[in-house]
Amino acid sequence: MSATSTTVVHIEDHNRSRASLSTTVSTTAHNDSVESSSQQQHQNELDQKQQQAPSSLPASLPLWKRILSISIRLFKQYWFLLGLGLVIGLAWAFPQVGKANGIIEAQYTVKWGAVIVIFLLSGLGLEVRVMLHTILRWRLHLVVQVINFIFMPFFMYGIVRFFIKVGANLDGSVYQGFLIAMSTSTTVSSNAVMTRNANGNDSGALVNAALGNVLGIFISPALITVFGDDSKVFTPGTRGRPDYVNVLKNLGLTVLLPLVVGQVIRYLFPKQVKYLQAKLHFSIINSLALLCMVWSVFCDGVASDAFFRMSGVDIVSIVGVDLFMYLLGCATCIFVARAPWIKNQKMEEPNMLKKWRFSWKDTVAIMYCGATKTVSMGIPLINVMYADQDYGTVGVLSLPLLLYHIIQLFVGNFQVPILKRWVQKSLDEENSADEHELMTAVEQQSLPTTMTNRRRQPTSTSEAPPPSSP
């Protein structure tokens, strides 16, 4: 019995030593695997610490210093929203400065210049190989464009028909403005900026912004023409005329060309571009250019008396419907991208659903690109299609799109920190899952050796080798 006990103890010691070795190998391999991901999360951790710093201020600090520190933190987090309120106030007070054909000729200096700056810096700030890889992701592009060009406009058409059916007391131009707004493509700048700020797939947002606006050259006028056949919405003489050549020229010079030039410069001088990106803070410049665009577009709306030609009921209805449509678009994008599944013991989740589901980084890009609408191409499209109408009519038709753009900027910026936390949580879960899979693989590799050693060890005194002769 003593020999048996000794053998069992020997086997257990051997197994413990093997388990210790497996754990050591697993830990070493895990450290190597998460080194790169830790570097990617470093900036996010710094941001979180900066946001948490004011809450941990020592109580001994004077009250005014604590208030100042919290105010600075809030300003850094929400400076864009404050700037948005500022430019809207300036546009309301001095519309002649930033309107088209105004004091600074904003149709060139702002509406061309700001868009060129945004896409040039976007091309400079994105790795060429990442852009090329993203272009081939057809599923991502298909989801965004279908939601943006099919779901959003036709759902809005259903809302308009419902209002007409119940006899809502709204101006006819409001219905036309709703359909024109939802027929435009995704925004060309703010979606990429907000996606980047939320730690989403900014390359996917850039590609879909460019792709959506190229498709919008043909799809947007086609949709407006289709809806224009409904005489209850577009009365005779109120339909626009599409001009594809002017829209294509405008888009090619302000969106596609700067993006390509930026990518070429990035490819030729990668180190110099990275240095400038760190020193000049491209994302801040992009946000400032976006504020300039909003200011100019709002100047157009105020200068055309669009707000004064509408009743209070019309304005409230536009804001309510625009807010509903944006939130509906966001919810639809998240639902389609994440494809929820209720856990059920009787039925496993289909593999097709698992393969379809996008990552949270992709979901952020899908949401911001699928639910947003552009003013940088939408307003010129309205101006071209309704060139024979008076300036005030064009302003009224542009109002639903303009207010939709303001709403998506306000709500979208409040969504940024929420989406950023979701993305970070998903990255942490992926790292944890990778660690578990790695440890499991190492344990499975060590298991056959342990079982072989067990079979080789004698398990009873009858199997013990005979004593050697002296």
N, C-alpha and C positions, 0 to 999 in steps of 0.2 A: 504493500500500500504506500510505503514511503517513496518508493521509486516512481509510482504513478503520480503522487502529489508533486514530486520534484519536476517531473516531465510537464505537468499541467502548468506549474508556475513558470517554467521556462518558456512555454508557448505564449502565455499571457504577457510575459515581459517582452517577447519578440514582437507580439502584435502591437503593444503600446509603443515600442520604438518605431515600428513602421508607421503608425498613426502620427507620431510626432514628426517623422520625416515628411509625410504627406502634407501635414499642416504647414511645415516650413516652406516646402516647395510651392504650395498654394499661395502662401502669403507673399513670397517673392514674385511669383508670376502676376499676382493681382496688383502689386505695387507697380510693376512695369506697365500693366494694361491701363491703369487709371492715371498714369503720370500725365498723359496728354490731355485727358478730360479734366484733370485738376487745373491745368493751365488755362483751359477754356473757361472754367468756372471762377477763376481768380478775380476777374473784373466784376462779375456779378456779386461775389462776396464783399468786395470793397464797396460796391454800391449799397448793399444791405447794411453794412456797418455805418456808412455815412448817414443813411436814413434813420438808423437806430441811435446814433450818437446824441442827438438832442434830448431823447427821452431818458438818457443816463447821465444828464448833467448833474453835478454836485449841487446839493441844496444850498450850499454856502454862497453860490453865485448871486449877485444882485438880480432883482426881478427884471430890470430892463435888459440885462445881458442875456438872460434866459429867453425873454421874448424876442430879442434880436436874433439869437441863434435859431430859434424855431422859425422865425420869419424868413431867414436866409434859406433854411432847408426847404420850406414850402415854396419859396420863389424858384429855387433850382429845380424843383419837381414840377411846378405848374407854371413856369414862366411863359410857355407857349400860349396857354389859355389866357393869361393876363395880356399878352401881346395881341391876341385875337380880339379881346374886348377893346383894346386901345385903337387898333386899326379900324375897327367898325365905328368907334366914336369919331375918329378923324375923318373917315369917309362920310359920315352923316353930317359933320360940321363943314367940311370943305370938299364937296363932291367934284367941283370943277378941276381940282388939281389932278386927281388920279383917274378920271374918266377917259374913255377912248376919244382921241382927237382933242384932248384937253391941254392944259398948260405944259405938261411934260411928255405929251404924245405917248400915253401909257400903252397904246396898242402895239408899240414897238419896244419902248424902254422897259416895260414891266411884263406884258403878256408874252413877249418873245424872250426878252432878256432873262426873266426869272426862270422860265421853263428850261432855257438853254443851260443856265447855271446848275439847276437841279440835276439834269440828266448828264451833264458833263462830269460833275462831281460824283454822281452815282456810278458812271463808267470808270472813273479813276479809283473809286473806293472798293471795287469788287474784283476778286481774283478772276483772271481770264478762264482758267480751267473750271472754276465753279460755275461761271456763266455758261460755258459750253456744255457742261454736264446737266445743268438745269434745263437748257433748251430741249433736251431729249426726253424730259419727263412729261410725256403726253397726258397721263392721267391727271396730273395736277392742273395742267392748263385746261383740260376738258371740263373738269368740275367748275373751275372759276368762270369760264366763258359761258357755260350753259346756265349757271345761276344768274350771271350778270345780264345776259342778252335774251334769255328765254323766260326764266322764272319771274324775275323782277318786273319786266314790262307787262307781261300778260296778267300777272296778279294785280298790278295797278289798273289794268284795263277792266278787270272784274270789279274793282272798287269803284271806278268811275261809272260803269254801267249801273252799279247798285245805287249810287247817289242819284243818278238820273232817274232811275226807276222809282225811288221813294220821293222824288221831287225836292231834293235838297236845294236850299236857297243860296246857291253859289254862282258866281260869274262863269260864263262859258269858257273864258280864257283860262280859268283855273284848271278845268278838266284838261284842256289842251296842254297847259304847262306841266301837269302831272305826267302825262304820257310822253311828252318830249323829254322830260327829266329822266324818266326810267328807261328811255330808249338809248340814252347815251352810254358810252363805254365807261370802264372803271377809271378812276382818277389817275393822272399820270405822275403824281409826285407824293401826295400825302400818304398814300397806302405804303409806298416803299419806306418813307420816313418813319411812320408809326410801327411798321413791321420790324424795322431795325431797332427801334427803341424798345420794343417788347421782346427782343432776343429771338425773333422769328426768322424764317427763311427769307432774308431780304433779297437774295438772288432770284428766288421764285416770284417775289413781288415785282421786281424790276422787269423780268421777262414777261409776266402777265400784263403789266402796265403797258409795255410796248406792243405786245401781241394784241391786247384788247383794243388799243387805240388804232392799230392798223385795221383790224376787223371792223372797228366802229366806223371807219370811213365809208364802208359799204352797208353794214348792217343797220346802223343808226338811221340813215335816211330811208332805208327800206322799211324799217319798222314804223317810222313816222308816216310813210306813204300808206302802209297797210292800215294803220289806225285811222288815217285820214279818210279812208273810204266809208267810215261810219258817219253818216250825215247828222246823227244826233249829238256827236261830239264835235266834229269839225264841220261847221256850217259852210255852205258854198262860198268860196273866195277867201277862206282862212287857211288853206293848205299851203305848205311851203314847197319850194322847188330845190331839189338837191343839186349841189355843185361839187362833184367828186374831185375835180382837178384842183380847185382852190384848197379844199380840205386836205388833200393828199400833200400838196406843196407845203402847207402850214405845218402839218405833222412831221413830214420828213425833215424839214429844216430845224424844227425846235425839239424833236424827241429822238428820232432815229440817228441822225447825223451826230449830235453831241454824245450820245451813248457809245457809238462806234468809235469816235475820236478818243473818248476817254479810255476805252478798252485798249486801243492801239498804244496810247501813251503809257498805260499801265504795263503793257507787255514789253515795251522797249526800255522803260526806266522804272522797274519795280521798286528799287531801294529808295530812289528819290521821291517817288509818289507816296510811299509809306511814311517817309519822314514828313512830307508836307501834310499828309492826312492827320498825323499825330499833332503837329504844331498848329495847324489852322482849324482843326475840329470841323471836318466836312459836314457832320450831322447838324451842327448849329447853323452853319451857313445855309444848308438846305432848308431848315426850318424858317430862317429869316426870309429867304426867297419865297417860301410858301406864304408867309404873312403878307409880303408885298403883292402877291397875286390876289389874295383875298381882299386886300384893301382896294385894289384897282377894280375888281369885279363889283364890290359893294358900292364904289363910287359910281359905276355905271347904273346900278339899280336906283340909287338915290337921285342921280342927275336926270334920269328918265321919268321921274315921278311915279315909279312903279308902286311904291308903298302908299302913295296918296291916291292912286286910282283904284285901290282895292278897299273894300269895306273891312271893318273889324272882324266880321264873321269869316270873310275870305282868308285873312291873315292867320287867324287862329286855326282854321281848317287846314291850311297849308302846313303850318308848323306841326299840328297833330298827326296828319297823314304822313308827312315826311319822317317824323320820329318813329311812327309805327313801322313804316317800310324799312327803315334802316335797321331797327332792332329785329324785325322779321328776317331780313337778309342775313344778319349776323347769326341768328339762331339756326337758320337753314344751312348755312355754310358749316357751322360746327357740327350739326346733326349729321350731315352727309359725310363730312370728313372723318369724324370719329366713329360713325356707325355703331351706336350703343347696342349692347346686348345684355339682357337680364339673365343673371346666372340661374340656371335651372339644373337640378340634380338629374332630371330625367332626360335632358337633351344637352349635348355639348355644343359649344359655339362652332358654327361652320368654319371650315378653313378658308373658304372664299371670303367670308367677312373679315377674318384676321388679315388676309392679304390685302384687302381693300383699304383697311383703316390707315389713315395718314398719321404721322407723328405730330406732336403738338407744335413743333416749329413750322411744319408745313401748314397745319391748321390755322395758325395765326396769319400766314400769308393768304390762304384761301379766304379767310373771313374779311380781311381788309381789302382784298381785291374784288371779291364777289359782291360785297354789299355797298361799295362806294361808287359814286358817280362823279364824272369830271366836269369842271367848269372851264378848264383851259381849252378843251376841244368842244365842249357843249355849247358855250356862249358863241364862239365863232361859227359853229354849225347853225345855230339859230339865226345869227346875223346874216349868214349866206343864204339860208333857205327862205328867210323872210325879208330879203333886201328891199322888196317893193312896199313893205309896210312902214308906217311911221315909227320914229324912235321910241315913243311911248309904248306902242304895242309890243315891240321887241323886248322892252324892259319888263312888261307884265308877263309875257310868256317865259322870260328867264327867271322870274321870281321863285317858282317852286324849285328849280334846280339850284339857284343861289342859296336859298334857305336850307335845302337838303345838304349842300356842301358845308354850310356853317354847322349844322347839327352833327354831321359825321365827324367834323373836326373836334367839336366839343366832347361828344360822347366817346369818340375814338381815343382821345387822349386820356380820358378817365379809365378806359379799358386797358391802357398800356400796362400799369403796374399789376393789374389782376392777371393779365395774360402772361406777363413776365414770371410771376410766381408759378403759374401752371406749367410753363416751359421748364423752369428750374426743377420743379417737383418731378416732372417726367424724366428729366436727365438723371436725377438722383435715383429714381426707381430703376432706370436702365442700368446704371452702374451697379446697383445692388444685385440686380438679376444676373449681370455678367459675372459678378464675384461668386454668386451661388453656383452658376454653371461651371465656372472654372474649378471650384473646390470639388464639385461632384465628379468632374472628369478626372482630376488627380486621384481621388479616392477609388474610382473604378479601375484606374490603371494599376494601383497598388494591390487591389483585392485578389487577383489571380496568384500573385507571388505569395501572399499570406496563406491562401488556401493550399498551395503546393507545399509550403513549409509545414502546415498542419498535417498533411497526409504523410510526410516523411518522418515526423516525430513518432517514436513508439508510444503507444497509449496504454500499455499494460506490462507487467513484469514478464509475461511469457514472450513478449516481442523484444525484450531487452537483449542486447548482444551478450554473448558468453564472456565471462571474465577472461582476461588474457593471462597466459601462464607466466609465472615468475621467471 
